[in-house]
Amino acid sequence: RANWRLGAIILAVIFATALILAFQLPTFYVPSASVFGNSRIASEEINGIIGVSGQSIFTVQPDELERRLRLNYPEITSAQVDVYLPNVVYVSVVERQPVVLWQQNGGYTWVDETGVAFRPRGEAVGLVVIDAKDAPPAGIQTSTDAYSPPPFIQKELVDAARALSPIVPAGVTLTFSAADGFGFTDPRGWQVAFGTTANDMPLKIRVYQALVESLVQRNKTPIFISVVYPDGPFYRMAET
């Protein structure tokens, strides 16, 4: 019994000494996290948010750091933190890709294909630029991800704008209003409205192009064309 007690005391001393050394030895202190997958958010900025620099590896909580990143950066769709002895922390992130630049009331934001808005960072090519006169209808949250922000705009509107953008004349910006949906001002002298539905946008485009061809052949220049309802398009001439 005495030998058992002595052995227990020795083990306790060894464990306590190892624990003290683990929290005090510089070997186990994290210099900084290595960040992967980021193209727009700087690694230094991510390190500033998670705050592991100078922290003992034994106090790093990956789940808490992942939660902190997702709450601070809506442009991140996923984050994973891995910890390895003696002092290594890996952070892997996936960033949202912008497809729309939404401009409204002097401000602007990026929007991804699901309708989620986030702060622009750096440059992005190929964005559909939209000059909005009215606020868009908010999207419905369908994601099961607890940290995914609610969509700023309906996904259908994003799809409609992307389908329409190829026929927007060079140097002309796509517009949005609550009354007419998406449209633009044609350099030939008229405004055109296409509505907001995405599934029939290719049909609307064909109807619009056929109607314009007919008007040009008849030497008519309207001031407004609507193909919001492709089975009932109309145009309006200037009053004389």
C-alpha positions in Angstrom: 0.0 0.0 0.0 2.9 2.4 0.8 4.4 1.6 -2.6 1.1 2.4 -4.3 0.8 5.7 -2.6 4.4 6.6 -3.4 3.8 5.7 -7.1 0.7 7.8 -7.2 2.6 10.8 -5.7 5.4 10.4 -8.2 2.9 10.2 -11.1 1.1 13.3 -9.8 4.4 15.2 -9.6 5.4 14.2 -13.1 1.9 15.1 -14.5 2.0 18.5 -12.7 5.5 19.2 -13.9 4.6 18.3 -17.5 1.5 20.5 -17.3 3.5 23.5 -16.1 6.2 23.0 -18.7 3.5 22.7 -21.4 2.1 26.1 -20.6 5.4 27.8 -20.0 7.8 26.4 -22.6 8.1 28.7 -25.7 8.1 25.6 -27.9 4.3 25.3 -27.4 3.4 28.9 -28.1 1.9 29.6 -31.5 3.8 32.2 -33.6 0.8 32.7 -36.0 -1.7 30.7 -37.9 -1.0 29.5 -41.5 -4.0 30.5 -43.6 -5.1 28.7 -46.8 -7.8 29.3 -49.4 -8.0 33.0 -48.9 -7.6 35.3 -52.0 -9.2 38.5 -50.8 -9.1 38.5 -47.0 -5.5 39.0 -45.9 -3.9 36.3 -43.7 -2.8 39.0 -41.3 -6.4 40.1 -40.9 -7.6 36.6 -40.2 -4.8 36.1 -37.6 -6.0 39.3 -36.0 -9.5 38.0 -35.6 -8.6 34.5 -34.3 -5.9 35.9 -32.0 -3.8 32.8 -31.6 -0.4 34.5 -31.9 1.5 34.1 -28.7 -1.1 31.7 -27.3 -0.3 28.3 -25.9 -1.3 25.5 -28.3 -3.2 23.8 -25.5 -5.6 26.7 -25.1 -6.5 26.9 -28.8 -10.2 25.9 -29.4 -10.8 25.2 -33.1 -14.6 25.3 -32.9 -14.6 28.7 -31.2 -12.1 30.1 -33.8 -14.2 28.7 -36.7 -17.3 30.3 -35.2 -15.5 33.6 -34.8 -14.4 33.7 -38.4 -17.8 32.9 -39.8 -19.5 35.6 -37.6 -16.9 38.3 -38.6 -16.8 37.4 -42.3 -20.1 36.8 -44.2 -18.0 36.3 -47.3 -16.6 33.1 -45.9 -18.7 30.0 -46.6 -16.7 27.6 -44.5 -13.8 27.7 -42.1 -11.7 24.8 -40.6 -9.1 25.2 -37.9 -6.6 22.3 -37.3 -4.1 22.2 -34.4 -0.9 20.2 -34.3 1.8 19.9 -31.7 4.1 21.6 -30.9 2.7 25.0 -32.0 1.1 24.7 -35.5 -2.3 26.1 -36.4 -3.8 25.7 -39.9 -6.8 27.8 -41.0 -8.6 26.7 -44.2 -11.3 29.0 -45.6 -13.6 29.1 -48.6 -14.6 32.6 -49.8 -17.8 33.5 -51.7 -17.4 34.5 -55.3 -19.1 37.7 -56.3 -21.3 37.7 -59.5 -23.2 41.0 -59.0 -22.2 44.5 -58.1 -25.4 46.1 -56.6 -25.4 49.9 -56.4 -28.1 51.8 -54.5 -28.5 55.2 -52.8 -24.8 56.0 -53.2 -23.6 52.7 -51.7 -22.6 49.4 -53.2 -22.1 45.7 -52.3 -21.1 42.5 -53.9 -23.6 39.6 -54.2 -22.8 36.0 -54.8 -24.9 33.5 -56.8 -27.1 32.6 -53.9 -28.1 36.3 -53.2 -25.8 36.8 -50.1 -24.3 40.3 -50.0 -20.8 41.0 -48.6 -18.2 43.8 -48.5 -16.2 44.3 -51.7 -12.5 43.6 -51.4 -10.0 44.3 -54.1 -11.0 43.8 -57.7 -13.4 41.3 -59.4 -13.9 40.9 -63.1 -17.0 40.0 -65.0 -19.5 41.3 -62.4 -23.0 42.2 -63.5 -23.3 45.9 -62.5 -26.8 46.9 -61.4 -27.9 50.4 -60.6 -31.0 50.0 -58.4 -33.6 52.7 -57.9 -35.5 50.6 -55.3 -34.5 48.0 -52.7 -34.8 44.4 -53.9 -37.1 41.8 -52.4 -35.1 40.0 -49.7 -34.2 36.4 -50.3 -35.4 33.5 -48.2 -33.0 31.7 -46.0 -32.8 28.1 -47.3 -29.3 27.1 -46.1 -29.0 24.8 -43.1 -25.7 26.4 -42.2 -26.2 28.2 -38.9 -23.6 30.9 -39.7 -24.8 31.6 -43.3 -26.3 35.2 -43.4 -29.8 35.6 -44.9 -29.8 36.5 -48.6 -29.8 40.2 -49.5 -31.6 39.5 -52.7 -33.7 36.6 -54.1 -31.6 34.0 -56.0 -34.0 34.2 -58.9 -33.2 37.9 -59.3 -29.5 37.1 -59.5 -30.2 34.4 -62.1 -32.3 36.9 -64.1 -29.7 39.6 -64.1 -27.0 37.2 -65.2 -29.1 35.9 -68.0 -29.9 39.4 -69.2 -26.4 40.9 -68.9 -25.0 39.6 -72.2 -27.5 41.7 -74.3 -26.9 45.0 -72.3 -25.2 47.4 -74.7 -21.5 48.3 -74.1 -21.2 51.2 -71.7 -24.8 50.8 -70.5 -25.6 49.8 -66.9 -28.4 47.4 -66.0 -31.1 49.0 -63.8 -33.6 47.7 -61.3 -36.9 49.2 -60.1 -39.8 47.7 -58.2 -42.2 48.6 -61.0 -40.3 47.2 -64.1 -37.7 44.9 -62.6 -34.5 44.8 -64.6 -34.0 46.9 -67.7 -31.7 49.4 -69.4 -31.7 52.4 -71.6 -30.8 51.5 -75.2 -28.5 54.0 -76.9 -31.0 54.1 -79.8 -33.4 56.1 -77.7 -35.7 53.9 -75.6 -36.0 52.2 -72.3 -36.7 48.5 -72.0 -38.1 46.5 -69.1 -37.7 42.8 -68.6 -39.2 42.1 -65.2 -37.6 39.8 -62.6 -38.4 36.2 -63.5 -35.4 34.1 -64.5 -36.9 31.0 -66.0 -38.4 32.8 -69.0 -35.6 35.4 -69.5 -34.3 33.7 -72.6 -37.8 33.9 -74.2 -38.1 37.6 -73.2 -34.8 38.3 -74.8 -35.9 36.7 -78.1 -39.2 38.5 -78.0 -37.4 41.8 -77.4 -34.9 41.3 -80.2 -37.7 40.4 -82.7 -39.8 43.4 -81.6 -36.8 45.8 -82.0 -36.1 44.3 -85.5 -39.7 44.9 -86.5 -39.6 48.5 -85.2 -36.4 49.3 -87.0 -37.6 47.9 -90.3 -40.7 50.2 -90.0 -38.5 53.2 -89.0 -40.2 53.6 -85.6 -38.3 54.7 -82.5 -40.3 54.1 -79.3 -39.5 55.6 -75.9 -40.4 52.5 -74.0 -40.5 48.7 -74.6 -41.8 46.1 -72.2 -41.3 42.4 -72.4 -42.1 41.8 -68.7 -44.8 39.5 -70.0 -43.4 37.8 -73.1 -46.8 36.7 -74.3 -48.0 40.3 -74.2 -45.1 42.7 -75.1 -45.8 46.3 -75.9 -44.1 49.5 -76.8 -45.0 53.2 -76.3 -44.2 56.0 -78.8 -43.5 59.6 -77.9 -46.5 61.9 -77.8 -46.7 64.2 -80.7 
